[in-house]
């Protein structure tokens, strides 16, 4: 990632913005999505910079303009899907557990129109590339590679599910930061899926779309993700967090009114280079599945917190015990956070966020020094709670802060980074936004 040392005093004179703008040469991998980065994502801002919020229509206008310029005619429509931040519940989704994400006002937009025959053409604003593929090329995973595989994967998954997918021309633009654990790939999949469903008049209700988008990423692209990212990109609601049971896919929209509580969620881009994310994410999932087998349960979700000590006593390996302890206690923290939010006690979830981070650091071992430093500095500056969000080994930290202290917390993190010799972090404020929809 682009990394220039920030001047903490200079940073302190800027108000926090929402959107870090792109520099076109970046190429990094989202730790929650170990496959090649999609074209929908944008790279982080230059280190230490915090941009002002972009007008809501900008990314949609860019997608529409790109479509017209590339294909010589206006698009039939524009479809948007957001990035997400996970409030709590990390590495629980593929264990059939519980998660509590909310959608960001950072989104990927697909401008699209039908095309004749079984052919799909997609252009990416980020790379400037146009890729086309036909029915033969999406007949099996692996035939379309790179960023276009995410688009081809959606077409493949729809066809595998028995849908008659219309040929289409698409143009993609995005403000979802790349490589920050904010699920840029799920945003791309969800936006493409929404476009193709509408263009083809397909019978696919919203509740059935996350599993199909997940299959595109798991089976076609080859990234072993759970169901959370696609569910958040598709099913989130403005002003709410999404309480998702990853086994049943039942959802509850939990009010998350930060303004009424005088609070803000500060998202801190750690700017950490991703360390071993590809293999480590997969190894954590494999370890959890193995542990569930040893314990004789379908998934670690089936180990109740009250039975945790007995379950751990049945495992011989200390590393396996720590992996299990994280998942079981993290599921319980999600349930506790939901109970507090239902009661309107937003501030009181802070200690749960901090406990979640400690568990990821000590038991699941997926944090890195930059992430730990951001959490420690935010807490020392008065954050109610802070934790890493995303698959780990880099990415973002979220801090629950008093709204009038967001800049002070950002300054404290920037100062601590400079003291440690780290690349300067990036910041934006997160507010719960809607899931995928037609504009």
C-alpha positions as CSV (number, residue, x, y, z in Angstrom):
1,X,0.0,0.0,0.0
2,X,1.1,3.6,-0.5
3,X,2.8,4.7,2.7
4,X,4.1,8.1,3.6
5,X,4.6,9.2,7.1
6,X,1.9,11.5,8.4
7,X,2.4,14.6,10.5
8,X,0.1,14.0,13.5
9,X,-0.4,17.7,14.1
10,X,-1.3,18.3,10.5
11,X,-3.8,15.4,10.7
12,X,-5.4,16.9,13.8
13,X,-6.3,20.0,11.8
14,X,-8.5,18.0,9.4
15,X,-12.0,16.9,10.2
16,X,-12.7,13.2,9.6
17,X,-14.2,12.4,6.2
18,X,-16.0,9.3,4.9
19,X,-14.2,8.2,1.9
20,X,-10.5,7.6,1.2
21,X,-10.0,8.2,-2.6
22,X,-8.1,5.9,-4.8
23,X,-4.6,5.9,-6.3
24,X,-4.8,3.7,-9.4
25,X,-1.7,1.6,-8.9
26,X,-2.6,-0.4,-5.9
27,X,-3.0,-4.1,-5.8
28,X,-3.6,-5.9,-2.5
29,X,-5.7,-8.8,-1.2
30,X,-8.6,-8.6,1.2
31,X,-7.8,-10.9,4.1
32,X,-11.4,-12.1,4.2
33,X,-11.2,-12.9,0.5
34,X,-7.9,-14.5,-0.3
35,X,-8.4,-14.7,-4.1
36,X,-7.3,-12.0,-6.6
37,X,-8.8,-8.6,-5.8
38,X,-11.9,-7.6,-7.7
39,X,-12.1,-4.6,-10.0
40,X,-14.8,-3.0,-8.0
41,X,-12.6,-1.9,-5.2
42,X,-10.6,1.2,-4.8
43,X,-7.3,1.5,-3.1
44,X,-6.7,3.4,0.2
45,X,-5.9,7.0,0.3
46,X,-2.3,8.2,0.5
47,X,-1.1,7.5,4.0
48,X,-2.4,10.0,6.6
49,X,-4.9,11.6,4.3
50,X,-8.6,11.8,5.2
51,X,-10.8,12.9,2.3
52,X,-14.1,14.7,2.6
53,X,-17.2,12.7,1.8
54,X,-17.9,12.3,-1.8
55,X,-21.5,13.1,-3.0
56,X,-23.7,10.0,-2.9
57,X,-24.2,10.0,-6.7
58,X,-20.6,10.2,-7.6
59,X,-19.8,6.5,-7.9
60,X,-23.1,5.8,-9.7
61,X,-22.5,8.7,-12.1
62,X,-19.0,7.3,-12.8
63,X,-20.4,3.8,-13.5
64,X,-23.0,5.3,-15.9
65,X,-20.5,7.5,-17.6
66,X,-18.1,4.6,-18.0
67,X,-20.8,2.5,-19.5
68,X,-21.8,5.1,-22.1
69,X,-18.2,5.8,-23.0
70,X,-17.3,2.1,-23.3
71,X,-20.4,0.8,-25.1
72,X,-21.7,3.9,-26.9
73,X,-25.2,3.9,-25.4
74,X,-26.8,4.6,-22.0
75,X,-27.2,1.7,-19.5
76,X,-30.6,0.3,-18.8
77,X,-30.1,0.8,-15.1
78,X,-27.6,1.1,-12.2
79,X,-27.4,-1.3,-9.2
80,X,-25.5,-0.6,-6.0
81,X,-24.2,-2.8,-3.2
82,X,-22.3,-1.7,-0.1
83,X,-19.1,-2.7,1.6
84,X,-19.6,-3.8,5.2
85,X,-18.1,-3.6,8.6
86,X,-18.6,-6.4,11.1
87,X,-19.6,-5.0,14.4
88,X,-18.9,-8.3,16.2
89,X,-18.7,-11.9,15.3
90,X,-15.4,-12.8,13.6
91,X,-14.8,-16.2,12.1
92,X,-18.1,-17.4,13.4
93,X,-20.0,-17.4,10.1
94,X,-18.4,-20.6,8.6
95,X,-18.9,-22.2,12.0
96,X,-22.7,-21.8,11.6
97,X,-22.7,-19.1,14.3
98,X,-23.9,-15.6,14.7
99,X,-22.6,-12.3,13.3
100,X,-23.7,-8.6,13.5
101,X,-22.5,-6.6,10.5
102,X,-23.8,-3.4,9.1
103,X,-23.5,-2.0,5.6
104,X,-21.3,1.0,4.8
105,X,-22.2,4.0,2.7
106,X,-19.3,3.0,0.5
107,X,-20.6,1.1,-2.4
108,X,-19.9,-0.7,-5.7
109,X,-22.2,0.3,-8.6
110,X,-22.8,-1.7,-11.7
111,X,-24.3,0.0,-14.8
112,X,-25.7,-2.6,-17.1
113,X,-27.8,-3.3,-20.1
114,X,-28.9,-6.6,-21.8
115,X,-26.9,-8.0,-24.6
116,X,-27.8,-10.5,-27.3
117,X,-27.0,-14.2,-26.8
118,X,-25.1,-15.9,-24.0
119,X,-22.3,-13.4,-23.6
120,X,-21.2,-11.1,-20.8
121,X,-18.8,-8.2,-21.1
122,X,-17.6,-6.2,-18.1
123,X,-15.5,-3.1,-17.9
124,X,-13.7,-2.0,-14.7
125,X,-13.1,1.7,-13.9
126,X,-10.2,0.7,-11.6
127,X,-8.2,-1.3,-14.1
128,X,-9.5,0.2,-17.3
129,X,-9.8,-3.4,-18.6
130,X,-12.7,-4.9,-20.5
131,X,-13.2,-8.7,-20.2
132,X,-15.7,-10.7,-22.2
133,X,-16.8,-14.3,-21.8
134,X,-19.4,-16.7,-23.2
135,X,-21.4,-19.6,-21.9
136,X,-18.6,-22.1,-22.6
137,X,-16.2,-20.0,-20.5
138,X,-18.5,-19.9,-17.5
139,X,-19.4,-23.6,-17.7
140,X,-16.9,-24.6,-15.1
141,X,-14.8,-22.8,-12.4
142,X,-11.3,-21.6,-13.5
143,X,-12.0,-20.6,-17.0
144,X,-12.3,-16.9,-16.2
145,X,-9.5,-15.6,-14.0
146,X,-8.5,-12.5,-12.1
147,X,-11.0,-9.8,-11.1
148,X,-13.5,-10.8,-13.8
149,X,-13.9,-14.2,-12.1
150,X,-16.2,-12.6,-9.5
151,X,-18.5,-11.5,-12.3
152,X,-18.3,-14.8,-14.1
153,X,-18.9,-16.6,-10.8
154,X,-22.2,-14.9,-10.4
155,X,-23.3,-15.9,-13.9
156,X,-22.1,-19.5,-13.3
157,X,-23.9,-19.8,-9.9
158,X,-27.2,-18.5,-11.4
159,X,-26.9,-20.9,-14.3
160,X,-26.1,-23.8,-11.9
161,X,-29.2,-22.9,-9.9
162,X,-31.3,-23.3,-13.1
163,X,-31.8,-19.6,-14.0
164,X,-31.8,-18.4,-17.6
165,X,-29.2,-15.6,-17.2
166,X,-29.4,-12.8,-19.8
167,X,-26.4,-11.8,-21.7
168,X,-25.3,-8.4,-20.5
169,X,-22.8,-5.5,-20.8
170,X,-21.7,-4.1,-17.5
171,X,-19.5,-1.2,-16.2
172,X,-18.2,-1.2,-12.6
173,X,-17.2,1.7,-10.4
174,X,-16.6,1.6,-6.6
175,X,-15.8,3.5,-3.5
176,X,-15.2,0.4,-1.3
177,X,-11.6,0.5,-0.2
178,X,-9.5,-2.4,-1.4
179,X,-7.6,-4.7,0.9
180,X,-9.1,-3.3,4.1
181,X,-11.4,-6.2,5.2
182,X,-14.6,-4.3,4.1
183,X,-15.7,-7.0,1.7
184,X,-15.2,-5.4,-1.7
185,X,-15.7,-8.7,-3.4
186,X,-19.1,-9.3,-1.9
187,X,-20.1,-5.8,-2.9
188,X,-19.2,-6.6,-6.5
189,X,-21.0,-10.0,-6.4
190,X,-24.1,-8.5,-4.9
191,X,-24.3,-5.6,-7.4
192,X,-23.8,-7.8,-10.4
193,X,-26.4,-10.3,-9.0
194,X,-28.9,-7.6,-8.5
195,X,-28.4,-6.3,-12.1
196,X,-28.7,-9.7,-13.7
197,X,-31.8,-10.7,-11.7
198,X,-33.5,-7.5,-12.7
199,X,-32.4,-7.6,-16.4
200,X,-33.5,-11.1,-16.7
201,X,-36.7,-10.9,-14.7
202,X,-35.4,-13.8,-12.6
203,X,-37.4,-15.2,-9.7
204,X,-34.8,-14.9,-6.9
205,X,-36.0,-13.2,-3.7
206,X,-33.5,-11.3,-1.6
207,X,-33.3,-14.0,1.0
208,X,-32.0,-16.5,-1.5
209,X,-29.3,-14.3,-3.0
210,X,-26.6,-14.4,-0.4
211,X,-26.1,-18.2,-0.6
212,X,-25.9,-18.0,-4.4
213,X,-23.3,-15.1,-4.2
214,X,-21.3,-17.1,-1.6
215,X,-21.3,-20.1,-4.0
216,X,-19.9,-17.9,-6.7
217,X,-17.0,-16.9,-4.4
218,X,-16.4,-20.3,-2.8
219,X,-16.8,-22.6,-5.8
220,X,-15.9,-20.4,-8.8
221,X,-13.4,-17.9,-7.5
222,X,-12.0,-20.3,-4.9
223,X,-12.2,-18.2,-1.7
224,X,-13.4,-20.1,1.4
225,X,-15.6,-17.4,2.8
226,X,-18.7,-17.8,5.0
227,X,-22.1,-16.3,4.4
228,X,-21.8,-13.1,6.3
229,X,-20.3,-10.8,3.7
230,X,-22.8,-11.5,1.0
231,X,-25.7,-11.4,3.5
232,X,-24.6,-7.9,4.6
233,X,-24.1,-6.7,1.1
234,X,-27.6,-7.8,0.1
235,X,-29.8,-7.8,3.2
236,X,-28.7,-4.9,5.4
237,X,-31.0,-2.0,6.2
238,X,-30.1,1.7,6.8
239,X,-29.9,2.6,10.5
240,X,-29.6,-1.0,11.6
241,X,-27.1,-3.8,12.2
242,X,-27.9,-7.2,10.7
243,X,-28.2,-10.0,13.3
244,X,-27.6,-13.1,11.1
245,X,-27.9,-16.7,12.1
246,X,-25.4,-18.2,9.7
247,X,-27.0,-21.7,9.9
248,X,-30.6,-20.9,9.3
249,X,-29.9,-17.6,7.5
250,X,-32.6,-16.0,9.6
251,X,-32.1,-12.3,10.1
252,X,-33.2,-9.6,12.5
253,X,-32.7,-5.9,11.8
254,X,-31.4,-4.5,15.1
255,X,-31.7,-0.7,15.5
256,X,-28.3,0.9,15.7
257,X,-28.8,4.6,16.2
258,X,-25.3,6.0,16.8
259,X,-26.4,9.7,16.6
260,X,-29.0,9.3,19.3
261,X,-26.4,7.8,21.6
262,X,-23.9,10.5,20.9
263,X,-21.5,7.9,19.5
264,X,-19.7,7.2,16.2
265,X,-18.0,4.2,14.7
266,X,-14.5,5.2,13.6
267,X,-13.0,2.8,11.1
268,X,-9.2,2.8,11.1
269,X,-7.4,1.4,8.1
270,X,-4.3,-0.2,9.7
271,X,-2.4,0.0,6.4
272,X,-0.7,-3.2,7.5
273,X,0.7,-5.3,4.7
274,X,-1.2,-8.5,4.6
275,X,0.8,-11.3,6.1
276,X,0.1,-14.9,5.0
277,X,-3.6,-14.1,4.7
278,X,-4.3,-16.7,1.9
279,X,-3.2,-19.9,3.7
280,X,-3.9,-18.7,7.3
281,X,-7.6,-17.9,6.7
282,X,-8.1,-21.4,5.1
283,X,-6.2,-23.1,7.9
284,X,-8.4,-21.5,10.6
285,X,-11.5,-22.8,8.9
286,X,-10.0,-26.2,8.5
287,X,-9.0,-26.2,12.2
288,X,-12.5,-25.3,13.3
289,X,-14.1,-28.0,11.1
290,X,-11.6,-30.6,12.5
291,X,-12.4,-29.5,16.1
292,X,-16.1,-29.9,15.5
293,X,-15.5,-33.4,14.2
294,X,-13.5,-34.3,17.3
295,X,-16.2,-32.9,19.5
296,X,-18.9,-34.8,17.6
297,X,-21.0,-31.7,16.7
298,X,-22.0,-30.5,13.2
299,X,-20.2,-27.1,13.8
300,X,-18.7,-25.2,16.7
301,X,-21.9,-23.2,16.9
302,X,-23.3,-26.3,18.6
303,X,-20.9,-26.0,21.6
304,X,-22.7,-23.9,24.2
305,X,-20.8,-21.3,26.2
306,X,-21.9,-23.1,29.4
307,X,-20.3,-26.3,28.1
308,X,-17.1,-24.8,26.8
309,X,-14.8,-26.0,29.7
310,X,-16.0,-29.6,29.2
311,X,-15.5,-29.4,25.4
312,X,-12.0,-28.0,25.8
313,X,-11.1,-30.8,28.2
314,X,-11.8,-33.3,25.4
315,X,-9.2,-31.7,23.1
316,X,-5.6,-32.7,23.4
317,X,-4.0,-29.9,21.4
318,X,-3.6,-26.4,23.0
319,X,-3.8,-24.6,19.7
320,X,-7.1,-26.4,18.8
321,X,-8.5,-25.5,22.3
322,X,-7.7,-21.8,21.7
323,X,-9.4,-21.8,18.3
324,X,-12.5,-23.4,19.8
325,X,-12.5,-21.0,22.7
326,X,-12.5,-18.0,20.4
327,X,-15.4,-19.2,18.3
328,X,-17.6,-20.3,21.2
329,X,-17.0,-17.1,23.2
330,X,-17.4,-14.9,20.1
331,X,-20.8,-16.4,19.4
332,X,-21.8,-15.5,23.0
333,X,-20.5,-12.0,22.6
334,X,-22.7,-11.5,19.5
335,X,-25.7,-12.6,21.4
336,X,-24.8,-10.3,24.3
337,X,-24.3,-7.4,22.0
338,X,-27.7,-8.0,20.3
339,X,-29.4,-8.0,23.7
340,X,-27.8,-4.7,24.7
341,X,-28.7,-3.1,21.4
342,X,-32.3,-4.3,21.7
343,X,-32.3,-2.5,25.0
344,X,-30.9,0.7,23.5
345,X,-27.7,0.4,25.4
346,X,-25.3,1.1,22.5
347,X,-22.4,2.4,24.6
348,X,-22.4,-0.8,26.7
349,X,-21.3,-3.0,23.8
350,X,-17.9,-1.4,24.0
351,X,-16.3,-3.9,26.4
352,X,-17.6,-6.8,24.2
353,X,-15.8,-5.3,21.2
354,X,-12.6,-5.1,23.2
355,X,-13.0,-8.6,24.5
356,X,-13.5,-9.8,20.9
357,X,-10.2,-8.3,19.9
358,X,-8.4,-9.9,22.8
359,X,-9.8,-13.3,21.7
360,X,-8.8,-12.8,18.1
361,X,-5.3,-11.7,19.2
362,X,-4.6,-14.4,21.8
363,X,-6.8,-17.4,20.9
364,X,-7.4,-17.2,17.1
365,X,-4.1,-15.4,16.4
366,X,-5.2,-13.4,13.4
367,X,-4.1,-9.9,14.4
368,X,-0.8,-8.1,13.5
369,X,1.1,-5.4,15.4
370,X,-0.4,-2.5,13.5
371,X,-3.9,-3.7,14.3
372,X,-3.1,-4.3,17.9
373,X,-1.5,-0.8,18.2
374,X,-4.6,0.9,16.7
375,X,-6.8,-0.9,19.2
376,X,-4.6,0.0,22.1
377,X,-4.2,3.6,21.1
378,X,-7.9,4.1,20.5
379,X,-8.8,2.6,23.9
380,X,-6.1,4.8,25.6
381,X,-7.7,7.8,23.9
382,X,-11.1,7.1,25.4
383,X,-12.8,4.7,22.9
384,X,-15.7,2.8,24.5
385,X,-14.4,-0.3,22.8
386,X,-12.3,-1.3,19.8
387,X,-11.6,-4.4,17.8
388,X,-10.2,-5.6,14.5
389,X,-12.9,-6.3,11.9
390,X,-12.6,-8.7,9.0
391,X,-10.7,-11.9,8.4
392,X,-7.5,-10.7,9.9
393,X,-3.8,-10.4,9.2
394,X,-4.2,-6.7,8.3
395,X,-7.2,-4.7,7.4
396,X,-9.3,-2.4,9.6
397,X,-10.1,-1.7,13.2
398,X,-13.4,-0.3,14.4
399,X,-13.6,1.9,17.5
400,X,-16.8,2.9,19.2
401,X,-16.2,6.5,20.3
402,X,-18.0,9.6,21.5
403,X,-18.9,11.5,18.4
404,X,-17.1,14.6,19.6
405,X,-14.0,12.6,20.3
406,X,-13.6,10.9,16.9
407,X,-10.9,13.3,15.8
408,X,-9.0,13.1,19.1
409,X,-9.0,9.3,18.9
410,X,-7.8,9.4,15.2
411,X,-5.0,11.8,16.3
412,X,-3.9,9.5,19.1
413,X,-3.8,6.5,16.8
414,X,-1.8,8.4,14.2
415,X,0.7,9.6,16.9
416,X,1.2,6.0,18.2
417,X,1.8,4.8,14.7
418,X,4.5,7.4,14.1
419,X,6.1,6.4,17.4
420,X,6.2,2.7,16.3
421,X,7.5,3.6,12.8
422,X,4.4,2.2,11.1
423,X,2.8,3.5,7.9
424,X,0.3,6.2,8.8
425,X,-3.3,4.9,9.2
426,X,-6.4,6.0,7.4
427,X,-9.8,6.8,8.9
428,X,-13.4,7.2,8.0
429,X,-16.7,7.3,9.9
430,X,-19.2,4.4,9.4
431,X,-23.0,4.8,9.5
432,X,-25.4,1.9,8.8
433,X,-26.5,2.0,5.1
434,X,-28.9,-0.1,3.0
435,X,-28.0,-3.3,1.2
436,X,-28.1,-4.0,-2.6
437,X,-30.7,-2.1,-4.5
438,X,-31.5,-0.5,-7.9
439,X,-30.8,3.2,-8.0
